[in-house]
């Protein structure tokens, strides 16, 4: 017999929670200039896999070690679960979290399709962002009947769940656009979370977190104290190819080109029209010894 009453608590964790992006949050000198993080974000192969050698080279050429995730160690110790072996699904996109109901985890031995509460740990609230050529309110979104990685929380609100969201400490000001539905939003204080959760969804966010951090995602996944399974029928390649060997080769090639260009610039005399402007007049003997052109041996 189906139950219409919301039941259970779902914890959703986006791995970009641990990737401090100075372009979106607080400055971090050890992670380089914020402009290095001015990235386009979209869930496609270009931005989840192919772009990372190029971005890695930019960090290396700037003299910055490719930034890693921080604060994910012992993360699960902050939570309590309603069973000794809680269930988890994981995938690259958080959009899949919008589909999950207690029924998908075979919880409660009832056909429960609505969570009582969904709590998201994420650098973004995923509760709808206005678009110039798209929807600007929950009502307009509902007419479309679709959701993505940036508005999947609206699907849970539409079903009747209460929503809570925790920003990482490195992003205390949060998103510039407010959520389109009631959402209790706080900034992480690093303390133990009092809510007991029934199930978990873990998102890798491959377009936001570099592939050179995939080993850290593996660590977080393997440290989970329960049963973890890939989300059914989702595209999943893990770990992605390491982008840093290619990034180092390109950075080294660019460095060599710069060195050669600078050496060439130092050794090449200026064009004749510039030489005429630099060399003193033949009769101006008093200034010959002071001429920079003469000191360079031109």
C-alpha positions in Angstrom: 0.0 0.0 0.0 1.5 3.3 -1.0 2.0 6.1 1.5 1.4 9.7 0.5 3.1 11.0 3.7 6.6 12.3 3.2 9.1 10.2 5.0 12.9 9.9 5.3 15.8 12.3 5.0 18.1 12.4 2.0 21.7 13.8 2.2 23.1 15.1 -1.1 26.8 16.0 -1.3 28.4 17.8 -4.2 32.2 17.3 -4.4 32.6 20.9 -5.5 31.9 21.7 -1.8 35.5 20.9 -1.2 37.0 22.6 -4.2 37.8 26.2 -3.1 37.2 28.4 -6.1 38.5 32.0 -5.4 36.6 33.3 -8.4 33.3 32.4 -6.6 34.3 32.8 -3.0 37.0 34.0 -0.6 40.5 34.8 -1.9 43.1 32.1 -1.3 46.7 33.1 -2.1 48.0 29.5 -2.1 45.5 28.7 -4.9 46.5 31.5 -7.2 44.8 34.5 -8.8 41.0 34.3 -9.0 41.1 34.9 -12.7 42.6 31.4 -13.2 39.2 30.0 -12.1 37.0 32.1 -14.4 35.6 29.0 -16.1 32.6 28.2 -18.1 30.5 25.4 -16.5 28.3 23.0 -18.4 27.9 19.3 -18.2 29.4 18.1 -21.5 32.5 16.1 -22.4 34.5 19.2 -23.3 34.2 20.6 -19.8 34.1 17.4 -17.8 37.1 15.7 -19.4 38.9 17.4 -22.3 39.4 20.9 -20.8 41.5 19.9 -17.8 44.9 19.6 -19.5 44.5 23.2 -20.8 43.5 24.5 -17.4 46.2 22.5 -15.7 48.8 24.2 -18.0 47.5 27.6 -17.0 48.1 26.9 -13.3 51.6 25.5 -14.0 52.6 28.4 -16.3 51.5 30.8 -13.5 53.7 29.0 -11.0 50.8 27.6 -9.1 50.4 23.9 -8.2 47.1 22.6 -9.7 44.7 23.2 -6.8 43.2 20.2 -5.0 40.1 19.6 -2.8 40.3 20.5 0.8 38.4 19.4 3.9 36.9 16.2 2.7 38.9 14.0 5.0 36.7 12.6 7.9 33.7 14.3 6.3 31.4 11.3 7.0 32.3 11.4 10.7 30.1 14.5 11.0 26.9 12.6 10.1 24.7 10.0 11.7 22.6 7.5 9.7 19.4 5.6 10.6 21.1 2.2 9.7 24.5 0.6 10.2 24.9 0.4 6.5 23.2 3.3 4.8 22.6 3.2 1.0 24.3 5.6 -1.4 24.1 6.3 -5.1 26.8 8.3 -6.8 27.2 9.9 -10.3 28.9 12.8 -12.0 25.8 15.0 -12.2 23.6 16.3 -9.4 20.7 16.2 -11.8 20.2 12.6 -10.8 19.4 13.6 -7.2 16.2 15.2 -8.5 14.8 11.8 -9.4 15.6 10.0 -6.2 12.8 9.0 -3.8 12.8 6.7 -0.8 11.4 4.1 -3.1 14.7 4.0 -5.1 16.5 3.0 -2.0 13.9 0.4 -1.0 13.3 2.2 2.3 10.5 1.7 4.8 9.0 -1.2 2.9 6.4 1.2 1.5 6.0 3.0 -1.8 7.1 6.3 -0.4 7.8 8.8 -3.2 8.5 12.0 -1.2 11.3 12.8 1.2 10.4 14.6 4.4 13.7 16.5 4.1 16.5 17.0 1.5 19.7 18.5 2.8 22.3 19.6 0.2 26.0 20.3 0.9 27.1 22.2 -2.2 29.0 25.3 -3.3 25.7 26.2 -5.2 22.1 26.0 -4.1 20.8 24.2 -7.2 17.4 25.7 -6.6 16.9 27.6 -9.9 18.8 30.5 -11.5 17.1 33.0 -13.7 18.0 32.9 -17.4 17.8 35.6 -19.9 16.0 33.3 -22.4 14.5 30.9 -19.9 12.4 30.7 -16.8 12.6 33.3 -14.0 10.3 31.8 -11.3 9.3 28.4 -9.9 5.9 28.7 -11.6 7.6 29.1 -15.0 9.9 26.2 -14.3 7.0 24.0 -13.4 5.4 24.6 -16.7 8.5 23.2 -18.4 8.4 20.0 -16.4 12.2 19.4 -16.6 15.1 19.8 -14.3 18.9 19.8 -14.6 22.0 20.1 -12.3 21.1 23.7 -11.5 17.4 23.3 -10.5 16.8 19.7 -9.4 16.0 20.9 -5.9 12.8 22.4 -7.3 11.6 18.9 -8.1 11.8 18.0 -4.5 10.0 21.2 -3.4 7.3 20.4 -5.9 6.7 17.0 -4.3 6.5 18.5 -0.9 9.9 18.1 0.7 11.5 20.6 3.1 14.8 21.8 1.7 18.1 22.7 3.5 21.3 23.8 2.0 24.8 24.2 3.4 27.4 26.4 1.7 31.1 25.7 2.2 33.0 28.1 4.5 35.0 29.4 1.6 31.8 30.7 0.0 30.0 32.6 2.8 28.2 35.1 0.5 26.7 32.3 -1.6 25.1 32.5 -5.0 24.3 35.9 -6.5 20.8 34.7 -7.5 18.5 33.7 -4.6 16.7 30.3 -4.7 13.3 30.3 -6.3 11.6 28.3 -3.5 11.8 28.3 0.3 15.3 27.0 1.2 17.0 27.2 4.6 20.5 28.0 3.7 23.5 28.2 6.1 27.3 28.4 5.9 29.2 25.3 7.1 30.6 25.6 10.6 32.4 22.2 10.5 30.4 20.8 13.4 28.5 17.5 13.6 25.2 17.6 11.8 22.3 16.7 14.2 19.9 15.3 11.6 20.0 11.5 11.1 19.9 10.6 7.4 18.3 7.6 5.7 20.2 7.7 2.3 22.9 9.6 0.4 23.6 10.8 -3.1 27.2 11.8 -3.9 28.0 13.9 -6.9 31.4 14.3 -8.5 30.7 17.5 -10.5 33.2 16.8 -13.2 32.7 20.2 -14.9 33.4 22.0 -11.6 36.1 19.8 -10.0 39.3 19.1 -12.0 40.0 15.5 -13.0 43.3 15.7 -11.2 41.2 15.5 -8.0 39.6 12.2 -8.9 41.8 10.3 -6.5 40.4 12.5 -3.7 36.8 11.7 -4.8 37.8 8.0 -4.6 39.0 8.5 -1.1 35.7 10.2 -0.1 33.6 7.4 -1.8 35.6 4.6 -0.2 35.4 6.2 3.2 31.5 6.1 3.2 30.3 3.9 6.0 27.6 2.1 3.9 26.6 0.6 0.6 27.6 2.7 -2.4 26.5 2.0 -5.9 26.7 4.0 -9.2 23.4 5.6 -10.2 21.7 3.2 -12.6 22.1 4.0 -16.4 24.2 7.1 -15.7 27.4 7.8 -17.7 30.4 7.1 -15.4 34.1 7.1 -16.1 36.2 7.1 -13.0 39.0 8.0 -12.6 39.2 10.2 -15.7 42.5 10.3 -17.5 45.1 12.2 -15.6 45.5 15.6 -17.3 48.7 16.7 -15.6 51.3 14.9 -17.7 49.9 16.6 -20.9 49.6 19.9 -19.0 53.3 19.7 -17.9 54.5 19.1 -21.4 52.5 22.0 -22.8 53.7 24.3 -19.9 57.3 23.3 -20.6 56.9 23.9 -24.3 55.4 27.4 -23.7 58.2 28.2 -21.2 60.9 27.2 -23.8 59.1 29.4 -26.4 59.1 32.3 -24.0 62.8 31.9 -23.2 63.7 31.8 -26.9 61.6 34.8 -27.7 63.1 36.8 -24.9 66.7 35.8 -25.9 65.9 36.8 -29.5 64.5 40.1 -28.4 67.7 40.9 -26.5 70.0 40.0 -29.4 68.2 41.5 -32.3 69.1 45.2 -33.2 66.2 47.6 -33.7 65.0 48.3 -37.3 66.9 51.0 -39.2 64.3 53.7 -38.6 64.6 53.1 -34.9 68.4 53.0 -35.0 68.4 56.5 -36.6 66.3 57.8 -33.8 68.6 56.2 -31.1 72.1 56.9 -32.5 73.5 60.4 -31.8 74.3 62.9 -34.5 77.9 62.4 -35.8 78.8 65.9 -34.6 77.4 65.4 -31.2 80.6 63.9 -29.7 79.9 64.9 -26.2 77.0 62.5 -25.9 78.4 59.5 -27.7 79.7 57.8 -24.6 76.4 58.3 -22.9 74.3 56.9 -25.7 72.4 53.6 -24.6 72.8 52.4 -28.2 76.5 52.8 -28.1 76.7 51.0 -24.7 74.9 48.1 -26.2 77.5 47.9 -29.0 75.2 48.9 -31.8 
